[in-house]
């Protein structure tokens, strides 16, 4: 210690007293509390080492600038600057009344601040006169920081508890509630304090059984007595204000540093509405499931990973399998030939998330396979993620049989049509030949007879009769010529000889020229220069279709020009006819009354070909015929 406590003349103090004071001074010097002594005027007279550390420097003894610790700036805990003349030290020196636990913030010369707790005691002489004061100052900065942190933690804890939607309560070892947040009071309709009385008066029932919960069975009691942690026990309660609620009750023991149970924490969550909603949802699902089980459609649901989690009763009855048997072997009911195709399509749908539709054969319980249309669609959440798949299987066996019968019937009709076309062409060829040969010969003979008669007219003497017979012969000869032209035209229409003798390209040129001369509609041709080596049936069908196209053009198109082109590439014969007529609507082309169009398309189909007709009102019509060059009979 620097200059020591006032003690008078050391030479007059007995040795024992001097030794005692020395020990006291050493004790004060070693104290962790700052101690300094002021005289009655407030000037520092002495101090210990801890006071120097608190100051941050060595105080100046007897210096008026240090009066009442004037070199230090003092603040109240709320941050207000304090006047040294009105400080506690000045007050004690003025009144002689001690000042205990004076909290003050000290700003040291280096600018750092500490929080200190000062105890100032007046110092008196043997006569009781006030001669100064002793100030003991303890640095409580760390303690204040710790207290602030604790206070902040407690404030945060209370804030969290106040905002939690679940009830939280804490009990002591006796079970009395020492802390409960607003949600806890709200759930229970207020709380009672006494532990065992609370357990006895609280009305709780196990949700599953409805049995009353006895006092020892409460989770908080088990936590206190057995150290048991209980989580989310579903119980029904009757609150203290008479309401019925369902809560999830959890409790855990609170242990001290030695591991001894000193209380419990209780967490309650009001799930009344959730439980009611879940109950209503279960009832709704039960009703829906009952409905699905009774409908005459096989239905199921599939989890997001593709695992089937539900099959309705219709499905189980049809397959004769239990749900467990089906899960063990999902492809068991599917026809072996259909499995690869079905699995490939299902995996593609799972990957893309698109609805799934496929036809497959499913085995019935008696072993018979029937055709089904299987449809599956995904159920998505609000974010668009797939949560489940739902599907139905529709028995289409009767439809498939009808389709097969229709295909067979259609094939038979097409074969019949092909045969009729063939017979018709054969008959037309025969009639054409008979007309050409028989009528042509007879008309030629008639022409010769008329010429013979004309040569014998000179033998008739009477001029009037000769002139009259000559006129008749000329008229009959002209009629015979016209008849021969008509016979030739009819024979050509029935079966143009040029088609058999020269080929399709020449026949198309002949038909186009005849059409042009008959209708006045110009025809521009773009045809191969060489003839095509075609099967007679192909050539005949193409020619007849071309004739029908020209006939429709003349009747309906109101065109002034037509363009005809043909080529043979990649083993396909293409014939295109375009006109500049009025065109028509697409619905008119599909009309069942358009028998000419149906006939042309059927002729093309018999050749495994295709006839496309496109038309736009005001922009003409285009007919495109494509047939393979190799004939494949139906």
C-alpha positions in Angstrom: 0.0 0.0 0.0 1.1 3.5 -0.7 0.9 6.1 2.2 -0.8 4.2 4.9 -3.9 4.6 6.9 -3.6 7.5 9.5 -2.3 6.1 12.7 -0.5 8.9 14.5 3.1 8.7 15.7 4.5 5.2 15.3 7.0 5.7 18.0 4.3 6.0 20.6 2.5 2.8 19.4 3.4 -0.4 21.3 5.2 -3.0 19.3 2.3 -5.5 19.5 -0.1 -2.9 18.2 2.3 -2.0 15.4 2.6 -5.6 14.4 -1.2 -5.9 14.3 -1.6 -2.9 12.2 1.1 -4.2 9.8 -0.7 -7.5 9.4 -3.9 -5.5 8.8 -2.2 -3.4 6.2 -0.9 -6.4 4.4 -4.3 -8.0 4.5 -5.9 -4.9 2.9 -3.1 -4.8 0.3 -3.9 -8.4 -0.7 -7.6 -7.9 -0.8 -9.2 -8.3 -4.3 -11.4 -5.4 -3.5 -10.2 -1.9 -4.3 -9.8 0.1 -1.0 -8.8 3.8 -0.8 -9.0 6.3 2.0 -10.0 10.0 1.7 -9.6 12.7 4.3 -12.4 14.9 5.3 -11.9 17.2 2.3 -12.1 14.3 -0.1 -8.4 14.1 -0.9 -7.0 10.6 -1.4 -4.6 9.6 1.4 -3.9 6.0 0.7 -5.0 3.1 -1.5 -4.2 -0.6 -2.1 -3.0 -2.4 -5.2 -6.5 -3.4 -6.3 -7.5 0.3 -6.2 -4.6 1.1 -8.6 -5.8 -1.7 -11.0 -9.4 -0.4 -10.8 -8.1 3.2 -11.5 -6.0 2.0 -14.4 -3.2 4.1 -13.1 -1.6 5.2 -9.8 -3.8 7.8 -8.0 -2.2 11.1 -7.0 -2.2 11.4 -3.2 -3.4 14.8 -1.9 -3.9 16.2 -5.4 -7.0 18.3 -5.5 -7.7 17.0 -9.0 -8.3 13.6 -7.4 -10.7 15.0 -4.9 -13.7 12.7 -4.7 -12.0 10.6 -7.4 -12.3 13.6 -9.7 -10.0 12.1 -12.3 -12.5 9.4 -13.0 -15.8 9.9 -14.8 -18.7 8.4 -13.0 -22.1 7.4 -14.5 -25.2 6.0 -13.1 -26.3 2.5 -14.3 -28.8 4.2 -16.7 -25.9 6.2 -18.3 -26.2 9.6 -16.7 -23.0 11.5 -15.9 -22.6 12.1 -12.1 -21.2 15.2 -10.5 -18.3 14.4 -8.1 -19.4 17.2 -5.8 -22.7 15.4 -5.4 -21.3 11.9 -5.3 -21.8 9.3 -2.6 -18.3 10.0 -1.2 -19.1 13.7 -0.8 -22.4 12.8 0.8 -20.7 10.4 3.3 -18.0 12.9 4.2 -20.7 15.6 4.7 -23.3 13.5 6.6 -21.2 10.8 8.2 -23.8 8.2 7.0 -22.4 5.1 5.3 -23.4 4.3 1.7 -23.9 0.6 1.0 -23.9 -1.2 -2.4 -23.7 2.0 -4.5 -23.7 0.8 -8.1 -21.8 3.1 -10.4 -20.2 2.9 -13.9 -16.5 4.1 -13.8 -14.8 5.4 -16.9 -11.0 5.1 -16.3 -8.4 7.4 -17.8 -7.8 5.1 -20.7 -11.5 5.4 -21.7 -12.5 1.8 -20.7 -15.6 1.4 -18.5 -16.3 -1.0 -15.6 -19.3 -1.4 -13.4 -18.5 -1.2 -9.7 -20.3 -1.7 -6.4 -19.0 0.7 -3.7 -19.5 0.6 0.0 -18.4 3.8 1.7 -17.9 4.0 5.4 -17.1 7.1 7.5 -13.7 7.2 9.3 -13.7 8.6 12.8 -11.0 9.3 15.5 -11.1 8.1 19.0 -13.2 11.1 19.9 -15.7 10.2 17.3 -14.9 13.0 15.1 -15.3 12.5 11.3 -11.8 12.6 9.8 -12.4 10.9 6.4 -13.9 7.9 4.7 -13.0 4.4 3.5 -14.3 3.3 0.1 -14.3 -0.4 -0.8 -15.1 -0.9 -4.5 -15.7 -4.3 -6.1 -15.5 -4.7 -9.9 -18.8 -6.4 -10.9 -18.5 -5.8 -14.6 -18.5 -9.6 -15.5 -21.2 -10.3 -13.0 -23.4 -7.6 -14.6 -22.7 -9.0 -18.0 -23.7 -12.4 -16.8 -26.8 -11.0 -15.2 -27.6 -9.2 -18.4 -27.2 -12.3 -20.4 -29.3 -14.2 -18.0 -31.9 -11.5 -18.1 -31.8 -11.5 -21.9 -32.1 -15.3 -21.9 -35.0 -15.1 -19.5 -36.7 -12.5 -21.7 -36.1 -14.5 -24.8 -37.4 -17.6 -23.0 -40.6 -15.8 -21.9 -41.0 -14.4 -25.4 -40.6 -17.8 -26.9 -43.0 -19.4 -24.4 -45.5 -16.6 -25.0 -45.5 -17.1 -28.8 -45.4 -20.9 -28.9 -48.6 -22.4 -30.2 -48.2 -25.3 -27.8 -48.7 -25.2 -24.0 -45.5 -25.4 -22.0 -45.4 -25.8 -18.2 -42.6 -26.5 -15.7 -43.1 -28.1 -12.3 -40.9 -28.4 -9.2 -40.0 -31.6 -7.5 -43.3 -31.6 -5.7 -45.2 -31.3 -8.9 -46.4 -27.7 -8.4 -46.4 -25.6 -11.5 -43.8 -22.9 -11.3 -44.0 -21.7 -14.9 -46.8 -21.9 -17.5 -47.1 -20.0 -20.8 -50.4 -18.5 -22.1 -51.0 -21.4 -24.5 -50.9 -23.9 -21.6 -53.4 -21.8 -19.6 -55.6 -21.5 -22.8 -55.6 -25.2 -23.4 -56.5 -26.2 -19.9 -58.8 -23.2 -19.2 -56.5 -22.0 -16.4 -54.3 -24.1 -14.1 -54.4 -25.0 -10.4 -51.2 -24.9 -8.4 -51.1 -27.8 -6.0 -49.4 -30.9 -7.5 -51.4 -33.9 -6.3 -54.6 -31.9 -6.2 -54.0 -30.9 -9.8 -53.5 -34.5 -10.9 -56.5 -35.6 -9.0 -58.8 -32.9 -10.3 -57.5 -33.0 -13.9 -59.9 -35.1 -16.0 -58.1 -37.0 -18.7 -59.0 -40.1 -20.8 -56.9 -42.3 -23.0 -58.0 -41.4 -26.5 -58.0 -45.0 -27.9 -59.8 -46.7 -25.0 -61.7 -43.8 -23.3 -60.4 -45.0 -19.9 -60.0 -42.4 -17.2 -56.3 -41.5 -16.5 -55.5 -42.1 -12.8 -53.2 -39.7 -11.0 -50.2 -42.0 -11.1 -50.6 -42.4 -14.8 -50.1 -38.8 -15.8 -46.9 -38.3 -17.8 -45.6 -35.6 -15.4 -46.0 -38.0 -12.4 -44.1 -40.7 -14.2 -41.4 -38.2 -15.1 -41.0 -37.2 -11.4 -41.2 -40.6 -9.9 -39.6 -42.8 -12.5 -37.6 -40.4 -14.6 -39.6 -41.5 -17.7 -39.9 -39.3 -20.8 -43.2 -39.6 -22.6 -43.8 -38.2 -26.0 -47.1 -37.3 -27.8 -49.5 -39.3 -25.7 -52.9 -38.8 -27.3 -55.5 -38.0 -24.5 -58.9 -36.5 -24.2 -59.3 -33.9 -21.5 -62.1 -32.0 -19.8 -60.6 -28.5 -19.1 -61.1 -26.6 -15.9 -63.6 -24.4 -17.6 -65.7 -27.4 -18.8 -64.5 -27.9 -22.5 -63.7 -31.2 -24.1 -60.4 -31.3 -26.0 -57.9 -33.7 -27.4 -54.3 -33.0 -26.8 -50.9 -34.6 -27.4 -49.3 -34.7 -24.0 -45.5 -35.0 -23.5 -43.4 -34.8 -20.4 -39.7 -35.2 -19.4 -37.8 -34.9 -16.1 -35.6 -32.0 -15.3 -32.3 -33.0 -13.6 -29.7 -31.0 -11.8 -25.9 -31.2 -12.2 -25.9 -34.3 -10.0 -28.5 -36.0 -12.1 -31.2 -35.7 -9.5 -34.8 -35.0 -10.7 -35.8 -31.5 -9.6 -38.9 -31.0 -11.7 -40.6 -31.7 -15.0 -41.3 -29.9 -18.3 -44.7 -30.6 -19.8 -45.7 -29.9 -23.4 -49.3 -30.0 -24.5 -50.5 -29.5 -28.1 -54.2 -29.0 -28.8 -55.1 -31.3 -31.7 -58.8 -31.3 -31.2 -59.6 -30.0 -34.7 -56.9 -32.1 -36.3 -58.3 -35.3 -34.7 -61.8 -34.3 -35.7 -60.6 -33.6 -39.3 -58.7 -36.9 -39.4 -61.8 -38.7 -38.1 -63.9 -37.1 -40.7 -61.3 -37.9 -43.3 -61.3 -41.5 -42.2 -65.0 -41.7 -42.4 -65.0 -40.1 -45.9 -62.2 -42.5 -47.0 -64.2 -45.4 -45.6 -67.3 -44.3 -47.5 -65.3 -43.8 -50.7 -63.6 -47.1 -50.3 -66.9 -48.8 -49.8 -68.2 -47.1 -52.9 -65.1 -48.1 -54.9 -65.4 -51.7 -53.6 -69.0 -51.9 -54.9 -68.5 -50.3 -58.4 -68.2 -52.8 -61.3 -64.8 -51.4 -62.2 -61.4 -52.6 -61.1 -59.6 -49.7 -59.3 -56.4 -49.3 -57.4 -53.8 -46.7 -56.2 -50.1 -46.7 -56.5 -47.5 -44.9 -54.4 -45.1 -42.4 -55.9 -42.4 -45.1 -56.2 -44.7 -47.4 -58.2 -45.7 -49.7 -55.3 -49.4 -50.6 -55.3 -51.0 -49.8 -52.0 -54.7 -50.5 -52.7 -56.8 -52.8 -54.8 -60.6 -52.6 -54.6 -62.7 -55.7 -54.0 -63.7 -56.0 -57.7 -60.0 -56.4 -58.6 -59.4 -59.0 -55.9 -62.5 -61.0 -56.9 -61.6 -60.9 -60.6 -58.0 -62.0 -60.1 -58.6 -64.5 -57.3 -55.5 -63.1 -55.6 -55.1 -61.7 -52.1 -53.5 -58.3 -51.8 -50.4 -59.8 -50.3 -50.1 -62.3 -53.2 -50.5 -59.5 -55.8 -47.8 -57.4 -54.1 -45.4 -60.3 -54.1 -45.9 -60.7 -57.9 -47.5 -57.7 -59.5 -47.2 -59.0 -63.1 -48.8 -62.3 -62.3 -52.3 -61.5 -63.7 -50.9 -60.0 -66.9 -50.7 -62.1 -70.1 -47.0 -63.1 -70.6 -47.0 -61.7 -74.1 -48.2 -58.3 -72.8 -45.8 -57.8 -69.9 -42.8 -56.3 -71.8 -45.0 -53.8 -73.6 -47.0 -52.9 -70.4 -43.9 -52.4 -68.2 -42.1 -50.3 -70.9 -45.1 -47.9 -71.1 -45.6 -47.8 -67.4 -41.9 -46.9 -66.8 -42.2 -44.2 -69.4 -45.3 -42.7 -67.7 -43.6 -42.8 -64.3 -40.6 -40.9 -65.7 -42.6 -38.3 -67.5 -45.5 -37.9 -65.0 -48.0 -38.2 -67.9 -51.2 -40.2 -67.6 -50.9 -43.9 -68.6 -53.3 -45.8 -70.9 -52.7 -49.2 -72.3 -54.7 -52.3 -73.4 -53.7 -55.6 -71.9 -55.0 -59.0 -71.2 -55.6 -59.9 -67.5 -56.2 -63.4 -66.2 -59.4 -64.1 -64.4 -59.6 -66.3 -61.3 -60.7 -69.3 -63.5 -57.7 -68.8 -65.8 -59.4 -67.1 -68.7 -57.7 -64.0 -70.1 -59.9 -61.0 -71.0 -58.9 -57.7 -72.6 -58.9 -54.6 -70.4 -58.3 -50.9 -71.0 -56.0 -49.7 -68.1 -55.9 -46.0 -67.3 -53.7 -44.4 -64.6 -53.4 -40.7 -63.7 -51.1 -38.9 -61.2 -52.3 -36.9 -58.2 -50.2 -33.8 -57.6 -49.8 -31.5 -54.7 -49.9 -27.7 -54.8 -46.3 -27.6 -56.0 -47.0 -30.0 -58.8 -45.2 -33.0 -57.2 -46.7 -36.4 -57.8 -47.9 -37.9 -54.5 -49.8 -40.9 -55.8 -51.2 -42.6 -58.9 -54.9 -43.7 -59.3 -56.1 -46.1 -61.9 -59.0 -48.1 -63.2 -59.3 -51.2 -65.5 -62.3 -51.4 -67.9 -63.3 -54.8 -69.3 -63.2 -54.3 -73.1 -63.3 -58.0 -74.1 -66.7 -57.7 -75.8 -65.5 -54.6 -77.7 -62.3 -56.3 -78.8 -64.3 -59.3 -80.0 -66.6 -56.9 -81.9 -63.6 -55.1 -83.3 -62.1 -58.4 -84.5 -65.4 -59.4 -86.0 -65.6 -56.0 -87.7 -62.1 -56.4 -89.0 -62.9 -59.8 -90.4 -66.2 -58.5 -91.9 -64.3 -55.5 -93.3 -61.7 -57.8 -94.8 -64.5 -60.0 -96.3 -66.2 -56.9 -97.7 -63.0 -55.6 -99.2 -62.3 -59.0 -100.7 -65.9 -59.0 -102.1 -65.4 -55.5 -103.4 -62.2 -56.4 -105.1 -63.9 -59.4 -106.6 -66.8 -57.3 -107.8 -64.4 -54.8 -109.3 -62.6 -57.6 -111.0 -65.8 -59.1 -112.3 -67.0 -55.7 -113.4 -63.8 -55.1 -115.3 -64.0 -58.5 -116.9 -67.6 -58.0 -117.8 -66.8 -54.5 -119.2 -64.0 -56.0 -121.2 -66.2 -58.7 -122.6 -69.0 -56.2 -123.4 -66.5 -53.8 -124.9 -65.1 -56.6 -127.1 -68.6 -57.8 -128.2 -69.7 -54.3 -129.0 -66.5 -53.6 -130.9 -66.4 -56.9 -132.7 -70.1 -57.7 -133.2 -71.7 -54.3 -133.7 -68.7 -53.0 -135.5 -68.7 -55.8 -138.0 -72.5 -55.5 -138.5 -72.3 -51.8 -138.9 -69.5 -52.3 -141.4 -71.6 -54.8 -143.3 -74.5 -52.3 -143.2 -72.2 -49.6 -144.6 -71.2 -52.0 -147.5 -74.8 -52.8 -148.2 -75.7 -49.1 -148.4 -72.8 -48.5 -150.8 -74.0 -51.5 -152.9 -77.5 -50.0 -153.1 -76.1 -46.6 -154.0 -74.3 -48.3 -157.0 -77.6 -49.8 -158.2 -79.6 -46.5 -158.2 -78.6 -45.9 -161.8 -80.7 -48.8 -162.9 -83.9 -47.1 -161.7 -85.3 -45.3 -164.6 -87.7 -43.0 -162.8 -85.8 -39.9 -161.7 -88.0 -39.0 -158.8 -87.8 -42.4 -157.2 -84.0 -42.6 -157.8 -83.5 -39.2 -156.1 -85.7 -40.2 -153.1 -83.8 -43.5 -152.6 -80.5 -41.7 -153.0 -81.4 -39.3 -150.1 -82.4 -42.3 -147.9 -79.2 -44.2 -148.6 -77.1 -41.1 -147.8 -79.0 -40.5 -144.6 -78.7 -44.2 -143.6 -75.0 -44.1 -144.4 -74.4 -41.1 -142.2 -76.4 -42.7 -139.4 -74.3 -45.8 -139.7 -71.1 -43.7 -139.4 -72.4 -41.9 -136.3 -73.4 -45.2 -134.8 -70.0 -46.6 -135.4 -68.4 -43.6 -133.6 -70.9 -44.1 -130.7 -70.1 -47.8 -130.5 -66.4 -47.1 -130.5 -66.8 -44.5 -127.7 -69.0 -46.9 -125.6 -66.4 -49.7 -126.1 -63.6 -47.4 -125.1 -65.4 -46.2 -122.0 -66.1 -49.8 -121.0 -62.5 -50.8 -121.5 -60.1 -48.6 -123.5 -58.2 -50.8 -125.8 -55.3 -48.4 -125.5 -54.9 -49.4 -121.8 -54.3 -53.0 -122.7 -52.3 -52.3 -125.9 -50.1 -49.3 -125.0 -50.3 -49.0 -121.2 -51.4 -46.6 -118.4 -49.5 -43.5 -119.4 -51.0 -43.6 -123.0 -54.4 -44.3 -121.5 -54.1 -41.2 -119.2 -53.2 -39.0 -122.2 -56.1 -40.4 -124.2 -58.6 -39.9 -121.3 -57.3 -36.3 -120.7 -57.6 -35.4 -124.4 -61.2 -36.8 -124.5 -62.1 -34.9 -121.3 -60.6 -31.7 -122.7 -62.5 -32.0 -126.0 -65.7 -33.0 -124.3 -65.8 -30.3 -121.5 -63.6 -27.5 -122.8 -61.6 -27.5 -119.6 -57.8 -27.3 -120.4 -55.6 -30.1 -119.1 -51.9 -29.7 -118.7 -50.0 -33.0 -118.5 -46.7 -33.8 -116.9 -46.4 -37.5 -117.4 -43.4 -39.9 -117.8 -42.2 -40.2 -121.4 -41.9 -44.0 -121.2 -44.5 -46.4 -120.2 -44.5 -48.1 -116.8 -44.4 -51.8 -116.4 -47.5 -52.2 -114.2 -49.6 -55.1 -113.1 -52.9 -54.9 -115.1 -54.9 -54.6 -111.9 -52.9 -51.6 -110.8 -53.1 -49.9 -114.2 -56.9 -50.5 -114.4 -57.5 -49.2 -110.8 -55.4 -46.1 -111.4 -57.1 -45.4 -114.7 -60.6 -45.8 -113.2 -59.7 -43.5 -110.3 -58.4 -40.9 -112.8 -61.7 -41.2 -114.8 -63.7 -40.6 -111.6 -61.6 -37.6 -110.6 -62.1 -36.0 -114.0 -65.9 -36.7 -113.8 -66.2 -35.0 -110.4 -64.1 -32.1 -111.7 -66.4 -31.6 -114.6 -69.6 -31.9 -112.5 -68.7 -29.9 -109.4 -65.4 -27.9 -109.7 -66.5 -25.1 -112.1 -62.8 -25.1 -113.1 -61.2 -23.7 -116.2 -58.0 -25.6 -116.0 -56.5 -28.8 -114.5 -53.0 -30.0 -114.0 -52.1 -33.7 -114.1 -48.7 -35.1 -113.1 -47.5 -38.6 -112.5 -44.2 -40.2 -111.5 -42.9 -43.5 -110.1 -40.2 -43.3 -107.4 -39.2 -45.5 -104.5 -41.6 -48.2 -105.9 -44.5 -45.9 -105.4 -46.7 -44.5 -108.2 -47.9 -41.0 -107.5 -50.7 -39.4 -109.5 -51.7 -35.7 -108.7 -54.7 -33.9 -110.2 -55.1 -30.1 -109.4 -57.8 -27.8 -110.5 -58.5 -24.1 -110.2 -62.2 -24.5 -109.3 -64.3 -23.2 -106.5 -63.2 -25.9 -104.0 -65.3 -27.1 -101.1 -65.4 -27.6 -97.3 -63.6 -30.5 -95.7 -66.9 -31.7 -94.2 -68.3 -32.2 -97.7 -65.4 -34.4 -98.6 -66.1 -36.6 -95.6 -69.8 -36.8 -96.2 -71.2 -40.4 -96.4 -73.2 -39.3 -99.4 -70.0 -38.8 -101.4 -70.1 -42.2 -102.9 -67.8 -41.4 -105.7 -65.0 -40.4 -103.3 -65.7 -43.5 -101.2 -65.4 -45.7 -104.3 -62.1 -44.1 -105.3 -60.7 -44.5 -101.8 -61.8 -48.1 -101.6 -60.2 -48.8 -105.0 -56.9 -47.3 -103.7 -57.2 -49.3 -100.4 -57.6 -52.5 -102.4 -54.1 -51.8 -103.9 -52.7 -51.0 -100.4 -52.6 -47.4 -101.6 -54.0 -44.2 -100.4 -56.1 -41.3 -101.9 -55.9 -37.9 -100.3 -58.2 -35.1 -101.4 -57.6 -31.5 -100.1 -59.8 -28.6 -101.0 -60.2 -25.0 -99.9 -63.2 -22.9 -100.8 -62.1 -20.5 -103.6 -58.7 -22.1 -104.1 -59.5 -25.4 -105.9 -59.0 -29.0 -105.2 -56.0 -31.4 -105.2 -56.3 -35.2 -105.4 -53.2 -37.2 -104.6 -53.1 -40.9 -105.3 -50.3 -43.1 -104.1 -50.1 -46.9 -104.8 -47.3 -49.4 -104.5 -46.1 -50.7 -107.9 -46.1 -54.2 -106.6 -49.7 -55.5 -106.4 -50.6 -57.2 -103.1 -54.1 -58.7 -103.3 -56.4 -58.6 -100.4 
